[in-house]
Amino acid sequence: MEPNLKKLADNWKNYLDHDILDENTRPIIQRSWSYCKKHGIDVNEGKGAAIDSAQIEQILEKNQELLKIARPIMQNLYEIVLSSHFVLVLTDKNGILLDTIGDEIVSMRASELRFLKGTVWTTDAVGTNAIGLALDEDAPVHVVGAEHYCISHHTWTCSATTIHNVKGEVIGCLNMSGESRKLHSHTLGIVVAAAYSIENELALSHTYRSMNASLNSTEDGIFVTDENLNLQWMNYGAQKVLHLNMDQFNAIGFNNIFKKMDVSDESWNPGESTRYYTDVTAFIGNQKIPCSANISRILENDKIQGYSIGIREIKHLHTAVNRVSGNVASYTFDDIITQNAEMKIIIKTAEKMARFKKCILIEGESGTGKEMFAHSIHKASHFSAGPFIVVNCACLPRDLVESELFGYVKGAFTGALNEGKPGKFELAEGGTIFLDEIGELPLEIQAKLLRVVETYSVSRIGSQSERKLNIRIIVATNRNLEQEVQNKNFREDLYFRLNVIYLHIPPLRVRGDDILWTACYFLDRLNLEYPEHAKTFAPDFLEGLKFHHWPGNVRELQNFVERTFYLCTETVISKDYLPLSERKNVTINNVLPLTHNPSLDDLVKSNLEKILKQTHGSVEASAEIMGLSRASLYRKIKKYKIDIKNYRCSSQM
């Protein structure tokens, strides 16, 4: 039913003059008129309030996505209602007009009311109107003739509804205004449908951006082609793996890049939707990039519309495998516990050599810490971000050594996996491979290892091609390799290739107080793990440790301390827990007069005080002796609350 414009005007006048409302006055209009009257809005005004140009530019920039999506929908709607003499208006969430499209005559009339881009049309600014009410109520609203509060709007009919983002938040308003005598019952429905279309497009845009961000956040390469394999889209990961942008990719062509990836119709099995390649090469000029890949057909009504392809560079796949497998270094040079001068020199040498890519040979008895040095070298090198692959050559079955180290291709031998398998050297790409017990390798494997060390490339069993390697090689042995060469058990040429940088780790028995330092370190760790069973060493127990030969070195000492900790039922571990032979060597005369257990901190502090006294409090000289930086020494002085002035004063007395 069309509203009676004269009756609306009479009702409006009665309300202004006598506060009397017709019983048919809509509640939403009643609330708005009451608000306007209470806040002193002038019924003779009603012109939009303009904001300054600088501010409107900022507002337009902030709402550029809304404008971009709404504009074509508004344009289509305007063409539909062109003969209806209406003007379409888009506002932001604050009722500021962002865009207008409309009939020229109607637009001219609207401009007289400053119904223009950059003006404010809230209830507070211009009284009761469809834009203001829609924003106030967050609902579709139509306001006809004298339902408007300001008299200059009484010849207008307006229909408006809010626009929401994907979170349901109001971000704007769409309004259609025209002459009140041109009112059509479907106007509000048309506006609501248009606003709904805008919201749908906003949701699609948000989904696209979210998917695009997700696809670009992965290291994996993803790209989409049409049915003729012309590239339509690729993510950053694909550009990074292939070192190509879209134009460069299409210039080379899919079939020239992935020469062995057959996607022809006849190559697909019935019901097959996705195909996987564990070893495919991307050819980019003279460069060969080994990848794993999967390809899926995009079908519509059983007709191929294109392909979706995912690729991952093999080295990234290996990195993920190594991360899951725990192929990471655990120790740094700071974890090597020593106060022995020779050991400090070895550590300094290893720290310097870690910067270079050359092979490192580490010799030393079992249990001296060769693997800990390998870990530390890796962590201090340029390869620290890569994997740390440990291979115990003595544990590899003789018939599997070659395949474990160098890998194999599909069908290389009976029992080989269909997709082939990378060897340890490939898995170490970008990181370090540590070959422990290198002296146990068979001579025939040593020959192939020599080729890897010489060329830094590896060839899988059954393959005719080589893969370049960017790795650091560290080897270790408890044998004398030079003697093994003389005994014809180790290749001389391989020995010289491996022995570029040489480290010899001395046994624990010749490292003086390191026996006590290390024992106390292991006890401190056990006390932290089992605080309710914390223990200390008796002085006679510590003295007895010095008499043992420790053929198993640090590993043997660690096992002995742990076993003693678990067996001892008292809080003090005495000489009674020493082996009988060492117990006999402990006498009252050679026991240190210690009143409490020397924890690792006690020993560090005692040693530091002794050196400061020796150097008369010289930080520089003390740091040099201890193999520390001045900053590190100052931190220790602060930690142990040592007053360095006491040592400087003592030299002057």
C-alpha positions in Angstrom: 0.0 0.0 0.0 1.4 3.4 -1.1 1.7 5.9 1.8 -0.5 9.1 1.7 2.1 11.9 1.3 -0.3 14.6 2.6 -1.2 12.5 5.7 2.5 12.1 6.4 3.0 15.8 6.1 0.1 16.5 8.5 1.5 14.0 11.0 4.9 15.6 10.9 3.4 19.1 11.5 1.3 17.9 14.4 4.4 16.3 16.0 6.5 19.5 15.7 3.7 21.8 16.9 1.9 19.6 19.5 4.1 16.5 20.1 1.1 14.5 18.8 1.8 11.4 16.6 -0.6 9.5 14.4 -1.1 6.0 15.7 0.1 4.6 12.4 3.5 6.3 12.7 6.2 3.7 12.3 8.2 3.1 15.6 11.5 3.6 13.8 10.3 7.1 12.7 8.9 7.9 16.1 12.3 7.1 17.7 14.2 9.1 15.2 12.0 12.2 15.4 12.2 12.1 19.1 16.0 12.0 18.9 16.1 14.9 16.5 13.8 17.1 18.5 15.7 16.3 21.8 19.0 17.2 20.2 17.8 20.4 18.6 18.2 19.5 14.9 16.8 22.4 12.8 14.0 21.2 10.6 14.8 24.1 8.2 18.3 22.8 7.5 19.1 19.4 6.2 22.1 20.0 4.0 25.0 17.6 4.1 28.0 18.7 6.1 31.1 18.8 3.9 34.5 17.6 5.2 37.8 18.9 4.0 39.4 17.5 0.9 42.5 16.0 2.7 40.2 14.0 5.0 38.0 12.8 2.2 41.1 11.5 0.3 42.1 9.5 3.4 38.6 8.1 3.7 38.5 7.1 0.1 41.8 5.4 0.4 40.6 3.5 3.5 37.5 2.3 1.6 39.1 1.6 -1.7 38.1 -2.1 -1.7 34.5 -1.3 -0.9 34.5 1.3 -3.7 36.2 -1.1 -6.2 33.6 -3.8 -5.6 30.5 -1.7 -5.2 31.0 0.6 -8.2 30.3 -2.0 -11.0 27.3 -3.3 -9.0 25.9 0.2 -8.6 26.5 0.9 -12.3 24.5 -2.2 -13.3 21.7 -1.3 -10.9 21.6 2.3 -12.2 21.2 1.1 -15.8 18.3 -1.0 -14.7 16.5 1.8 -13.0 17.7 4.6 -15.4 14.2 5.6 -16.3 13.1 5.7 -12.7 14.7 9.0 -11.9 16.8 7.8 -8.9 20.3 8.5 -7.6 22.4 5.7 -6.0 24.7 6.6 -3.1 27.4 4.6 -1.3 28.6 5.7 2.1 31.2 4.5 4.6 30.2 3.3 8.1 30.1 6.9 9.3 27.6 8.0 6.8 30.1 9.9 4.6 29.2 9.8 0.9 31.9 7.9 -1.1 30.3 7.6 -4.5 27.1 8.7 -6.3 25.6 7.5 -9.6 22.3 8.8 -10.9 19.9 10.6 -13.1 21.3 14.0 -14.2 18.2 16.0 -13.2 17.8 14.1 -9.9 21.5 14.6 -9.2 21.2 18.3 -9.7 18.3 18.5 -7.2 20.3 16.4 -4.8 23.3 18.7 -5.1 21.2 21.6 -3.8 21.0 19.6 -0.5 24.7 18.9 -0.7 23.9 15.2 -1.3 27.4 14.9 -2.8 30.6 12.9 -2.3 32.5 14.0 0.8 29.4 15.1 2.8 28.0 13.6 6.0 24.4 12.2 6.0 24.0 10.8 9.5 20.9 11.5 11.7 23.0 13.9 13.8 24.0 15.8 10.6 20.7 16.1 8.7 18.0 14.6 10.8 15.8 11.6 10.0 16.9 10.0 6.6 17.3 6.5 5.3 21.1 6.5 5.4 21.2 7.7 9.0 18.5 5.3 10.1 20.0 2.3 8.3 23.3 2.9 10.1 21.6 3.6 13.4 19.5 0.4 13.3 21.7 -1.8 11.1 18.7 -2.7 9.1 17.0 -2.0 5.7 15.0 1.2 5.9 12.9 3.3 3.6 11.9 6.9 4.5 9.2 8.6 2.4 8.3 12.3 2.1 7.5 14.0 5.4 8.9 11.0 7.3 12.1 12.9 6.9 12.7 15.3 9.8 14.0 18.2 7.7 11.4 20.0 5.5 13.8 20.2 2.5 13.8 16.4 2.3 10.0 16.0 2.1 9.9 15.8 -1.7 12.3 12.7 -1.5 11.9 9.0 -1.0 14.9 7.1 0.2 15.7 3.4 0.6 18.9 2.3 2.3 20.6 -0.8 3.9 23.9 -1.5 5.5 26.8 -3.4 4.0 28.8 -5.8 6.2 32.3 -7.4 5.9 33.0 -11.1 6.5 33.0 -10.5 10.2 29.5 -9.1 10.2 30.8 -5.6 10.9 29.0 -2.6 9.3 31.4 -1.0 6.8 29.0 1.1 4.7 25.6 1.8 3.4 23.9 1.7 0.0 21.1 4.1 -0.6 18.7 4.9 -3.5 16.9 8.3 -3.5 14.4 9.9 -5.8 11.3 12.0 -5.9 8.7 10.9 -3.4 6.0 10.9 -6.1 8.1 8.3 -7.9 8.0 5.8 -5.0 8.0 2.2 -6.0 7.2 -0.7 -3.6 10.2 -2.8 -4.9 12.8 0.0 -4.4 14.0 -1.2 -1.0 14.1 -4.9 -2.1 16.3 -3.8 -5.1 18.7 -2.0 -2.7 18.9 -4.9 -0.3 19.7 -7.3 -3.2 22.4 -5.0 -4.5 23.9 -4.7 -1.0 23.8 -8.5 -0.7 25.7 -8.8 -4.0 28.4 -6.3 -2.7 28.7 -8.4 0.5 29.1 -11.6 -1.5 31.9 -10.0 -3.7 33.6 -8.7 -0.5 33.5 -12.3 0.9 34.9 -13.7 -2.3 37.7 -11.1 -2.3 38.5 -11.9 1.3 38.6 -15.6 0.5 40.8 -15.0 -2.5 43.2 -12.9 -0.4 43.3 -15.5 2.4 43.9 -18.3 -0.1 46.5 -16.3 -1.9 48.3 -15.4 1.4 48.2 -19.1 2.5 49.5 -20.3 -0.8 52.2 -17.7 -0.8 53.3 -18.5 2.8 54.5 -22.0 1.9 57.9 -22.8 0.6 56.3 -25.3 -1.8 55.8 -24.1 -5.3 52.2 -24.1 -6.5 51.0 -23.1 -10.0 47.9 -23.5 -12.2 47.8 -23.9 -15.9 45.0 -24.0 -18.5 44.3 -27.2 -20.5 47.2 -26.3 -22.9 49.7 -26.0 -20.0 49.9 -22.2 -20.3 50.6 -20.8 -16.9 47.7 -18.9 -15.3 49.0 -18.3 -11.8 52.0 -19.2 -9.6 52.8 -18.5 -6.0 56.0 -17.1 -4.6 57.3 -20.5 -3.7 57.1 -21.6 -7.3 59.0 -18.5 -8.4 61.6 -19.2 -5.8 62.1 -22.8 -6.7 62.2 -22.2 -10.5 63.8 -18.7 -10.4 61.1 -17.7 -12.9 58.2 -15.3 -13.1 55.0 -16.0 -15.0 56.2 -14.4 -18.3 59.5 -16.2 -18.2 57.8 -19.5 -17.4 55.5 -19.2 -20.4 58.3 -18.0 -22.6 60.2 -21.3 -21.9 57.1 -23.5 -21.8 55.9 -26.2 -19.4 57.1 -29.1 -21.6 60.6 -27.6 -21.9 60.8 -27.2 -18.1 59.3 -30.5 -17.0 60.5 -32.7 -19.9 59.6 -36.0 -18.2 56.2 -35.0 -16.8 53.7 -36.6 -19.1 50.2 -35.2 -18.6 48.6 -36.2 -21.9 45.1 -37.7 -21.7 46.2 -41.2 -22.5 48.7 -41.2 -19.7 46.1 -41.0 -17.0 44.5 -44.2 -15.6 40.7 -44.4 -15.1 39.7 -42.7 -11.9 43.2 -41.2 -11.4 42.9 -37.6 -10.2 46.4 -36.8 -8.8 49.8 -38.1 -9.9 52.9 -38.0 -7.7 56.6 -37.7 -8.8 59.2 -38.3 -6.2 62.1 -37.4 -8.5 61.6 -35.0 -11.4 64.0 -32.5 -12.8 63.1 -28.9 -13.8 65.3 -27.7 -16.7 65.9 -23.9 -16.5 68.5 -23.1 -19.2 71.7 -24.9 -18.2 70.4 -25.4 -14.6 68.9 -28.6 -13.4 66.7 -28.4 -10.3 65.7 -31.8 -8.7 62.2 -31.7 -7.3 59.3 -33.8 -6.1 56.0 -32.9 -7.6 52.3 -33.7 -7.8 49.9 -32.8 -10.5 46.1 -32.8 -10.4 43.6 -32.3 -13.3 41.0 -29.6 -13.0 37.8 -31.1 -14.4 34.4 -29.6 -15.3 31.8 -32.0 -16.6 34.6 -34.6 -17.1 36.4 -32.1 -19.4 39.9 -30.9 -18.6 40.0 -27.2 -17.8 43.6 -27.1 -16.6 46.1 -28.5 -14.1 47.2 -27.7 -10.6 50.8 -28.5 -9.9 52.7 -28.6 -6.6 56.5 -28.8 -6.5 59.2 -28.9 -3.8 62.9 -28.7 -4.3 64.5 -31.9 -3.1 66.8 -30.1 -0.7 63.8 -28.6 1.1 62.2 -32.0 1.3 65.4 -33.4 2.8 65.4 -30.5 5.3 61.9 -31.4 6.4 62.8 -35.0 6.8 65.9 -34.1 8.8 63.9 -31.9 11.1 61.4 -34.7 11.8 64.2 -37.2 12.1 66.1 -35.1 14.6 69.1 -34.6 12.3 70.2 -31.5 14.1 73.3 -30.6 16.1 72.8 -30.5 19.9 76.1 -29.0 21.2 78.2 -25.9 20.9 81.8 -25.2 22.0 80.4 -23.7 25.3 79.2 -27.3 26.2 82.8 -28.6 26.2 83.8 -28.7 29.9 87.6 -28.2 30.3 90.2 -26.2 32.1 93.0 -27.9 30.3 95.3 -25.6 28.4 95.8 -28.0 25.5 92.1 -28.6 25.2 91.5 -24.8 25.1 93.9 -24.5 22.2 92.1 -27.3 20.3 88.8 -25.6 20.9 90.1 -22.3 19.6 91.5 -24.0 16.5 88.2 -25.8 15.9 86.3 -22.5 16.2 88.6 -20.8 13.7 88.4 -23.8 11.2 84.6 -24.0 11.5 84.4 -20.9 9.2 85.9 -22.8 6.3 84.3 -25.5 4.2 87.3 -27.8 4.1 87.2 -31.4 5.4 88.0 -31.9 9.1 89.6 -35.1 10.5 89.2 -35.7 14.2 91.2 -38.4 15.9 91.0 -39.5 19.6 90.2 -42.4 21.8 86.6 -43.6 22.2 84.7 -41.3 24.6 86.9 -38.2 24.3 84.2 -36.1 22.7 84.9 -36.3 19.0 81.2 -36.1 18.1 80.7 -33.2 20.5 83.4 -31.3 18.6 81.7 -32.2 15.3 78.4 -30.8 16.6 80.1 -27.7 17.8 81.9 -27.1 14.5 78.6 -27.5 12.6 76.9 -25.0 14.9 79.7 -22.4 14.5 79.8 -22.8 10.7 77.9 -21.3 7.8 76.1 -24.6 7.5 74.5 -24.3 11.0 71.0 -23.7 9.6 71.2 -27.0 7.6 70.9 -30.6 8.8 73.6 -32.4 10.8 73.7 -36.0 9.6 75.6 -38.5 11.8 76.8 -41.8 10.2 78.5 -44.5 12.3 80.4 -46.3 9.6 81.1 -49.2 11.9 77.4 -49.9 12.2 76.6 -50.1 8.5 76.1 -53.6 7.1 78.8 -54.2 4.5 76.3 -54.9 1.7 74.3 -51.7 2.5 77.1 -49.2 3.0 77.0 -47.9 -0.6 73.3 -47.5 -0.8 73.1 -45.9 2.7 75.8 -43.3 1.9 75.1 -42.6 -1.8 71.5 -43.6 -2.4 70.0 -45.4 -5.4 67.5 -44.8 -8.2 64.4 -46.8 -9.1 65.2 -50.4 -10.1 68.9 -50.1 -9.2 68.8 -53.6 -7.6 66.4 -56.3 -6.4 64.5 -55.0 -3.4 65.1 -51.3 -4.2 62.2 -49.0 -3.5 60.2 -48.0 -6.6 60.8 -44.3 -6.1 64.5 -44.7 -5.3 66.1 -43.3 -2.1 68.5 -40.5 -1.3 71.7 -41.3 0.5 73.1 -39.7 3.6 75.2 -37.2 1.5 72.1 -35.9 -0.2 70.2 -35.6 3.1 73.0 -33.5 4.4 72.6 -30.9 1.6 73.1 -27.4 3.0 74.5 -28.8 6.2 77.1 -31.2 7.7 77.7 -34.9 7.3 79.7 -36.5 10.2 81.3 -39.8 9.3 82.2 -41.4 12.6 84.5 -44.5 12.7 85.7 -43.6 9.2 88.5 -46.2 9.5 85.9 -49.0 9.4 84.8 -48.3 5.8 85.6 -51.1 3.2 88.3 -50.1 0.7 85.8 -50.4 -2.3 83.6 -47.8 -0.6 86.6 -45.6 0.2 87.2 -45.2 -3.6 83.7 -43.9 -4.2 83.9 -41.6 -1.1 87.1 -40.2 -2.6 85.2 -39.1 -5.7 82.6 -37.4 -3.4 85.2 -35.6 -1.4 87.1 -34.5 -4.5 84.1 -33.2 -6.5 81.5 -32.5 -3.9 79.0 -34.4 -6.0 77.3 -37.7 -5.6 76.0 -40.3 -8.0 73.2 -42.7 -6.8 73.6 -46.4 -7.5 72.2 -47.0 -11.0 72.3 -43.4 -12.0 74.4 -42.0 -14.8 74.2 -38.4 -13.5 75.8 -36.6 -10.5 74.2 -34.3 -8.0 76.2 -31.3 -6.8 76.5 -31.0 -3.0 76.9 -28.0 -0.8 78.0 -29.7 2.4 80.6 -29.7 5.1 82.4 -33.1 5.7 83.7 -34.0 9.1 85.2 -37.5 9.8 86.4 -39.1 13.0 88.2 -42.2 14.1 89.7 -43.8 17.2 92.4 -45.3 15.0 95.6 -43.8 13.8 94.7 -43.3 10.2 98.3 -42.7 9.1 99.2 -46.1 10.5 96.2 -47.6 8.8 97.4 -46.2 5.5 100.8 -47.9 6.1 99.0 -51.1 6.9 97.0 -50.9 3.6 93.7 -50.6 5.4 93.0 -47.1 4.3 93.5 -45.3 1.0 96.4 -42.8 1.1 94.7 -40.5 -1.4 91.5 -40.4 0.7 93.5 -39.8 3.8 95.2 -36.7 2.4 91.8 -35.4 1.1 90.2 -35.8 4.5 93.2 -34.6 6.5 93.0 -30.9 5.4 92.2 -29.8 9.0 93.4 -32.1 11.8 92.2 -32.2 15.4 93.5 -34.6 18.0 91.4 -34.8 21.2 93.6 -35.9 24.1 92.4 -38.6 26.5 90.8 -37.5 29.8 93.7 -39.1 31.9 96.2 -36.5 30.7 93.9 -33.5 31.1 94.7 -32.8 34.8 91.8 -31.4 36.8 89.3 -32.0 33.9 88.5 -35.3 35.6 87.1 -33.4 38.7 85.5 -30.7 36.6 83.7 -33.1 34.4 82.6 -35.4 37.3 81.2 -32.4 39.2 79.4 -31.2 36.0 77.7 -34.5 35.6 76.7 -34.6 39.3 75.2 -31.1 39.0 73.1 -32.2 36.0 71.8 -35.2 38.0 71.0 -33.0 41.0 69.0 -30.7 38.8 67.1 -33.7 37.3 66.5 -35.3 40.7 66.5 -32.5 43.3 64.9 -34.6 46.0 67.9 -37.0 45.8 70.7 -34.3 45.5 74.1 -35.4 46.5 77.7 -34.1 47.0 81.1 -35.7 46.5 83.3 -36.4 49.5 86.9 -35.1 49.1 88.3 -38.6 49.3 86.0 -39.7 46.4 87.2 -36.9 44.2 90.8 -37.7 45.0 90.2 -41.4 44.1 88.9 -40.4 40.7 92.4 -39.1 39.8 94.0 -42.5 40.1 91.8 -44.2 37.5 93.1 -44.6 34.0 89.7 -43.9 32.3 90.2 -45.9 29.1 86.6 -44.9 28.1 87.4 -41.3 28.8 84.5 -38.8 29.3 81.8 -41.4 28.4 83.1 -43.8 31.0 83.3 -41.1 33.6 79.8 -40.0 32.9 78.5 -43.6 33.2 80.4 -44.1 36.4 79.1 -40.9 38.0 75.5 -41.7 37.0 75.8 -45.3 38.3 77.3 -44.1 41.6 74.5 -41.4 42.0 71.8 -44.1 41.6 73.5 -46.6 43.9 74.4 -44.2 46.7 71.7 -44.0 49.4 73.5 -41.2 51.4 73.7 -37.5 50.5 77.5 -37.7 50.3 79.2 -40.0 47.9 82.3 -41.3 49.7 85.4 -43.2 48.6 83.5 -46.4 49.4 81.8 -46.1 46.0 85.2 -46.1 44.2 86.6 -49.3 42.7 88.8 -51.2 45.2 92.0 -50.4 43.3 91.4 -46.6 43.5 90.2 -46.8 47.0 93.6 -48.2 48.2 95.4 -45.2 46.7 93.4 -42.7 48.7 95.2 -41.8 52.0 94.6 -39.2 54.6 97.7 -37.2 53.5 96.7 -36.7 49.9 93.1 -35.9 50.4 92.3 -32.2 49.7 91.0 -30.4 52.9 87.6 -29.6 51.3 84.8 -28.8 53.7 82.0 -29.1 51.1 81.5 -30.7 47.7 83.1 -28.7 44.9 80.3 -28.2 42.5 81.1 -27.0 39.0 80.5 -23.4 40.1 82.9 -23.9 43.0 85.6 -25.1 40.7 85.1 -22.3 38.2 85.2 -19.7 40.9 88.3 -21.2 42.6 90.1 -21.4 39.3 89.1 -17.8 38.4 90.4 -16.5 41.7 93.7 -18.3 41.3 94.2 -16.8 37.8 93.2 -13.3 39.0 95.7 -13.6 41.8 98.4 -14.8 39.4 97.8 -11.8 37.0 97.4 -9.3 39.8 93.8 -8.6 38.7 94.5 -8.0 35.0 91.3 -8.8 33.1 93.1 -8.8 29.8 95.8 -11.3 31.0 93.3 -13.5 32.8 91.0 -13.6 29.8 93.9 -14.7 27.6 94.9 -17.5 30.0 91.2 -18.8 30.3 90.6 -18.5 26.6 87.7 -16.1 27.1 86.7 -12.7 25.8 87.0 -9.8 28.2 83.2 -9.5 28.2 82.8 -13.2 29.1 85.3 -12.8 31.9 83.5 -9.8 33.3 80.2 -11.8 33.3 81.9 -14.6 35.3 83.4 -12.0 37.8 79.9 -10.6 38.3 78.3 -14.0 38.6 80.6 -15.2 41.3 80.6 -11.8 43.1 84.4 -11.4 43.0 85.8 -8.0 43.9 88.6 -7.6 41.4 90.0 -4.6 43.4 91.3 -7.1 46.0 93.6 -8.7 43.5 94.9 -5.4 42.1 95.6 -4.1 45.6 97.4 -7.2 46.7 100.1 -6.6 44.0 100.9 -3.2 45.4 101.4 -4.3 49.1 
